[in-house]
């Protein structure tokens, strides 16, 4: 990989990687560190990474880095729920967003990754499978389970309200 190809990868994938990391970790500073580390690893491995597989390599690397970070922090599935919102939002919207973020945050890491990659980033089942090193059919199963868990949690929360 030549320097201009690396720069193109940074320009093309830094925003999607950052969005994925922030939504997974719920902390912008931690996400910035992860994304920076991922691009550093890309540079260090630039001779080994195929140009056509940069996207999958970056998201796989980011996913592994986030899981390792969480394990080191002994945070399993308990994530920081702090929102870094700017401006004034309708209170109902703000509360709804908090509830959804909480429900997503308690999903197991694999289901959370799949849900964020599919629904937030718009990746196909095959692309997610390649990123997470599982089959497309497994992606569908985990995504279904994640959505069912979310539905169950939201239903329970709604009954409490």
C-alpha positions, 0 to 999 in steps of 0.5 A: 500500500502506497502512502496515497492509498493509505491517505485515501483509506483514512479519508474514506473510513475514518468517519464510519469507523469513528461512528461505529466506535462511538456507538459501541463504546459510548465514549468519544475519547475512547473511540478516537483512541481506538480509531487512531490505533486501528489506522496506526495498525493499518500503516504498520501492516500496509504491505500485508493488507489487500487494497480490496479488503481494507474496509473489512480489515479496518472494521475487524481490527476496530471490533477486536480493539474495542472488545479487548479494551472492554475486557481490560476495563472489566466492563463486560456489557456495562457501558457509559451511558453519558450522552454528548449532545449539543443544542436543545432537544425535545425531552421526549426525544432525549429520553427515548434516545437514552432508553434505546442506547441503554437497551443496545448497551446491554446486548452481548458484544457480538450482537451489539457489533452486528446490530450497529454494523447493520442498522447504523452503518448499513453493511450487508450480511456478507460484509458483516460476516467478513468483518466478524469472521462468521457466516452471513447466516450466523449474522442473520441469527445474531441480528434477529436475537439482538432485535428480539432482546431489544424488543423484550427489554423495550416492552418490559420498560414500557410496562413499567412506565 
